Amino acid sequence: MTATRYSRFPFAALSVLAAACALGACTVGPDYRGAPAVAPDAARAASFVRTPAQGVTPARAPSQWWLALNDAQLNALIDAALAHNPDLRAAQARLRESRAQLQQQRAAELPKVGASAAAIRMRQPDLSALSSSSGDSGQSASSGRGPITFYTAGFDASWEIDLFGGTRRAVEAASEEAQAVDADLADTQVSLAAEVAQAYIDLRDEQQRLALAQRTAQLQEEMLTLTEQRRAGGTAAEVDVERLTTQVENTRSTITPLAAQVEISLDQLAVLTGKAPGALDAELATAQPLPVLPVSVAVSDPNTMLAQRPDIRAAERRLASSNAQIGEHVADFLPKLTLFGDLGFSAAEPGHLFRKSNFSWVGVPYLQWNVLDFGRTLGAVRGAEASRDEAEARYEKAVLAALQDANAALSRYGYQREHLVTLQKVQTSAERSATLMRQRYRAGASSLVDLLDTQRAEFLAQQNVVSGQADLLKDFVSLQKSLGLGWQTSQTAGTATPG
């Protein structure tokens, strides 16, 4: 074999190796086999453990669950929040950022090509003058040659051949991370819809209880006026007037904090929809009844819930991303082959620049292998493996937390329904007792103490029913959030679907 043939052999061998790896998709590192099974019996069950016996239908729940409450103002608020909320816009920006990073990683698989051009003007020293005898003082040194001009233009390129798939693993990791950020956006939408609904329910609850307190205070003031008239006529004692005065003031004392809380809820809803505090006062300040729950709530099975919860999808995608990063670091153990090339023209005159005789080129295959790095690469691989293990643990935690969240929400919803029925029975009884006692008091057949007791019980029962209705509605909202609903809407274009 001649020297020429030996000199060509390494480049030819490397070219064949690069082609073989490219065609065979040679990729180091572990392939992703999917997330581990977590609580498989619970995940595949036909229903949740804590599903109540009544008020729940085993069916796939609608994504826009708030429509079932039939409240136009609530629907408008959630639509406005999904369009203008700052947290949501920040999540959308993070998604765009992750997709841009994925684009950068994909571009790393392709050659880099650049263009350059230059015009160089320079003056060279006169070498003959420098070498002349220093003793010849009668002769003046030459002023040197005049300036010369040099023109050049060309293209250069470099391409790192992905022999062992390190770049492909980096692209894979960036792609999985982009999908995880996509799921983060969906999770933000789920939380935002629930937060708006709960703030709206709080507002209507506070308005209802405020109106009830004001109405009760007005009735008590009327009773106080009647008692004062009876005292003037000698049929009521001074102590009766004082007792009624105390009850009126106690009722009035509940009005001020409720009025303050109404304003706080109005400001909270304004900020959630991307507006300044006070912007929704004119629209929502008028008291309205609480939304009405549907007769039965659709609840899917655990497996469907796990598939549609964005936080679980984000955890699973980050597990896949961390798995790909292991291969990205393993590739650093192996050689890297980079191809360099340059095409150019150079001439002393601009008109002669692109003549064939002034054309030049160079091609360089550059093989680099970090044979001894004293454990740096091994440490990076071990770190990536630990990150993968952490991501797997976080995924398992997300699945278990989702199962717990859904079961707890179902349990609260079921028990709150029963509790509300009891509260409504207490309210009916208290109202009947108060009506009868007022009649007896006006007829002089009962004492003021008995009347005050029944009125306090009536007011407390009414307040408890309003709060119980609001709590049940908020438990309904929490249940929808625990099922992972609220992101598959027209405002969520661009988000990933469950895989």
N, C-alpha and C positions, 0 to 999 in steps of 0.2 A: 504494500500500500504506500503510495507516495505521500510526500509531505502535504501536498495540496489536498489529497483525499482525507488525511488525518485532520487537517484544519477545518474541513467542512463537516466532519462527523459530529462534534458536539452540538453545533447549531441544528443539524438535521435531526439528531436524536431528541433534542429538546422540542423541536417543532412537532415531531411525531407524538411525544409525550403530551404536549399541550393539546393537540388535536384529539388524542385518545381520551384525555380527561374531559375535554369539552363535550365530545360526543357521548361519553358514558356518564356525564353528570357526576363526576367524581366530587363528592362532598363529604368532608370529615365531620365528626361530631355526631351526637345521638339524634336520630329522627324523632319527631314528636308523634307520640302514639295516642294522644288524647288525654283528657284529665282523668284522674283516678276516680273510682266509684266511691261515693260518700253516702253512708246510710242508705244502701240500696233498697232495703225493705220499705223504709219510710218514703223514699222517693217514688217507688213504683206502686204505692198503695192506691186504692181506688178513691180514697178521700182522706182528709186530714184527721188526725187523732181527735182534735178538739172541735170538730164540726157540730154545731148545735142541732138539736132535733127539729127545730122549727125556724122558719124565717130564712132558710138557705136552700137554693136549688142547685144540684150538681150539674153545672153547665159551664161552658167557656164564657167568661165574663167579658163584656164589651170594653174596649180600650178607653173610650171617652165616657167613663163611668159617671161623671158629673151630670150628664144629660138625663140620667134616670131620676134626678132630683127635681126636674121640671122648674128650674129657677133661671129665668132669662138673665137676671143681673149677675148671677154666679157664672153662667156660661160666658158672658161678655168679659168678666174680670179674668177668668182663666185664659181666654183667647188673648187678651191684652198682655197678660204676664208672659205667655209663651212667645209673644212677638217682641216685647220690649224690656224684659227683665235684665238688669245688668249682669247678674250671675250667669244667666243663660247665654248672653252675648260673649262673656268671657270664656265659657265652655266651648262655644262655637269657634272662637279665635284659637283656642288650644287645639281643636280638631284641625283647623287649617294649618297650624304650625306643624302638627305631626305628619300631615300629608305632604307638606313641603319637605320635611326631613326624609320622608320615604322617597320622594323624587330625587333628592340629593344622593341617597344610597344607590338608587337604580342607575343614576348617571355614572357612578363609580365603576360600573361594569363595562363602560364604553371607553373608547380611546379619547385622549385629550389632544386637541388640535389647536395650534396657535399660529398667528401670522405676525410678521415683523418687517419693518422697513427702516432704513437709516441712511443718512447722508453725513459722511465723516469728512471733516476738513482739518488738516494738520500740517505742521511745519517740521521738517527734519533738520537736525544740525548738520553742518558741513564737516564730515569726518576728516577730510584732508587738512582742513585748517587746524583741527585738534591735534593732528599728528605732526605738524610742522615744527621746526626747531624754535625753542623759546628764546634762543640767543639772537635770532635774526630780527632785531628791533626796527630795522629800516623798512620792513615790509608790513603792510597793514593786513590784519586777518580778514579773510573772506566773510562776507555777511551771511553765508549759508544759502541753501536752496530755497526757492520760493515755496509757498504752501501748495499742497496737493489735495485733491478731493476724491473721495471713494464712496460709491453707492452700492447698497445691498438690499435685497428683498427676498423673502422666502417664507416657507411654512415648516413648522416643527410639530411632531406628534409623539405621544408616549402612550403605551397601553400595557397595563399590568394584567397579564394573563391569569385568570382565576383558576389555577391548576387544581387546587384542592377544595374549592368551594367556600373559602373564607368570606369573600365578598357576597356570595349568594346567601350565606348564613346571615350576614349583616343586613341584607335586603329583607330576608325573611323576618328577622327580629324587628326591623322598622315597620314592616307591614303589619305584624301582629300587634305592635304597640299602637299603631294608628287605629286599628280596629278596637283596641281597648279604650282609647280616648273617645272614639265614636260611642262606645257603650257608656262612658262617663257622661257624655252629653245627654244620652237618653235617661240616665239615672238622675241627672239634674232636672230634667223635664218632669219625671215622676214625682220627685220631691217638691218641685215648684207648684204643680197642680194641687197636690195635697195641702201644701202650706197655704195657698190662696183659699182653698175651700175651708180649712179650719179657721183661718182669720175671719172669713165671711160668716161662718156659723157663730163664732165668738161675738161678732158685731151684732147679729140679729138676736142672739141670746141676751146680750147686755141691754139692747134696746127694749126687748120684751120685759125683762125684769125691771128696768127703769120705769117703763110705763105702768107696770103693775104696782111698783112702790109709790108712784105719784098718785095713782088711782086709790090705793089703800090709804095714803095720807089724807086725801081729800075726804074720804068716807069717815075717817077718824076725826077730822076737824069738824065735820057736820055733827058727829056724835058729841064732841066737846061742846059745841055751841048749844045743843039741846040740853046737855047736863048743866051748863051754866044757867040756862033759863030755868031749869028745874030747881037749881040752888036758890035762885032769886025768888022763886015761889015757895021756898021752904020744903020742897020734897026731895032734895038731894043735898048731900053733905059736902063740905069743902074738900075732904079727902078724896071724894069721887072725882072732883074736878082735877085735882093734882095727879091722880092716877091716869086719867085720860090725857092730860098734858104730857106726862112722861111717855106714854105710848106713842103719841103723835111725834114727839121729838125723836124717839128711837127710830121710827119709820123714816122720818126726814133724814136721819143720819146715814141711811143706806143709799140715799139718792145721790149725794155728792160724789162718792167714789165710783158709782156706776156711770155717772155722766162723764167723769174723767176717763174711765176705761173705754167708753164709746169713742171718744176722740182719739185715744191711742190706737184703737182698732182701725179707725178710718185712715189714720196716717200710715199704719202698717200695710193696709191694702194699697194705698197710693204708691208706696215705695216698691212693693212687690210687682206692681204693673209698670214700673219705670217712670213714675210721676213724683212731683214734689209733694210733701205733706200738705194736706188741705185741699188738694186738687179734686178729690172725690166727695167732698163734704156736701155739695149741692145735689149730687147724684144719689148718695147713700144715707144722708142724715135722717131722712124720714123713716120712722120705724116700720118694718115689714115683718110678717110672720116668718118663723123658721121654715126652711125647705121641708118638704114632705118625703119621707122615705118610701121606696117601693115596697109592695107587700112582701116580696121575696127577693133575695139577693143571689145572683149567680156566682158560684164559686167553682173554679176549675180544680182538677186533681193536682197533687204535689208535683208530678213530673212536668205538667204544663207550666206551673208556676215557676219552677226552677229554670225552664227554658226561656221564659220571657222576662225574668228579672235582670235588668241591665247590670247591676253590681256583680252578679255571678258571671255574666258574660265577660265583663271587664277583667275579673280575676282569672278566668280561664284563658283569655287572650294574653294576659301578662305572663301566665305560666308558659304558654307556647313561645312567647318572645324570649323569656329567660332561658328556655331550652335551646333556642337557636343561637344565643350568645355563647354557649359553650363551644359549639363548632367554630364560631368566629375566632375564638382564642386558640383552639386546638390547631387551626391552620397556621398559626405563628410558629409552630414547631418545624414546619416544612419549608422547602425552598420557595422563593418568589421569583418569577420570571417577568421581566419588563422589557418591552420592545421600544427602542428609541429610533426616531427617524427624522431627517431634516432634508428639505429640498430648498435650494436657493439660487439666486443669481447675484453676481457682483461684477462691477465694472467701474472704470474711471470716468466714464461719460454717461449721463442719464439716457441718452439715446441708444447706447450699446448694451443697456442693462439686461434685456431679455433676449440677447442673442444666444444661440445654441452653444456657442463656444464658451460662454460665461456661466453655464449651468453647472451646479455641483449637487451632490447628494451624499448622504451618509446613513447607514443603518447599523444599529447596535443592539444585539440581544444581550441583556444584562441579567445574570443569574445571581441572586443574593440568598444566603442561607445563614441565619443566625445560629451557628452550631452551639455556642457556649454563652449562655446569658445568666448563669448562676441562679437558676430557678425563677426568673422573672415571669416567663411564659407559664411555667407550671403553677406559680402562684395565681396568675390571672385565671387559669382554667379552674383551679380549686375554688376561687372566689365566685366564678360563674356558676359552678355546680352548687355552691351554697346558696346563691341567689335563686337558683331553680328550686331548691328544696324549700326555701322560704316562700316562694310564690305558690308552691304546691300546698303548703300549710295554710297560707292565706286563702287559697281556693276552698280548701276543706272547711275553714272557719266560715267563709261566706255562705256555703251551702247549709251548714248546720244553723247559722244565724237566721237564714231565710226561712228554714223550716220552723224554727222557734218563733220567729216574727209572725208568720202566717197563723200558726196554731194559737199564739197568744191573742192575736187580733180576733180570731174566730171566737175564742173563749170569752173575751171581753164583750164582743158584740152580742153573743147569746145571753150572757148573764145580765147585760144592761137592758136588753129587751124585757126580761122577766122583772127586773128591778123597776122599770118604767111602768109596767102594768100595776105593780104594787103601789107606786107613788100616785098613780091616777086614781086608784081606789081610795087611798087616804085623802086625796083632794076632794073627791066626791062626798065622802063622809064629813070632812071638815066644813065644806060649804053648806051642807045640809044642817049641821049642828049650829053654825053661825047664823043662818037664816032663822032657825027656830028660836035661838037665844035672843036675837034682836027683837023678835016679836014679843017674847016674854018680858024683856026689859022694858019695852015701851008700855006694856000692859001692867008693869009694876009687879010681875010675878017672879022675877029673878033679880039677883044683885048685880051691881056693876062689875064686881070681881069675876063673876061667871061670864059676863059678856066679854070682858077683856081677854080672858083665857081662850074663849072660842075664836075671837078675832085674830089673836096671835097665831093660833093653830091654823086658821084658814089662810092667813098671809104666808106662813111658812110652807104650807102644803102647796100653794100656788107657785111659790118660788122654786120649790123642789121639783115640781113637774116640768117647769120651763128648763131648769138646769139639766134634768134627766133627759129631756128630749134633745137638748144640745149635745150632751155627752154621747147619746146614742148615735147622733149624726156624725160626731167626730170619730166614734168607733167605726162607723161605716167607712169614713174616709181613710182611717188607718188600715182597715182591711183591704181596701183597693190598692193602697200603697204597698202593703205587704205582698200582694199578688203581682207586683211589678207592672201595674197598669198606668197609662197616662202618657206614654211616649210615642205610641204608634198612631200619630195624628197627622193632619195635613200640615201642621206647623213644623213637623220634625223631618222634613225631607232631607235626605243625605245621611241619615243614621242607618246603622247596620241592622239587619234582621237577624233573629236568632239563628245560629248555625248548629 
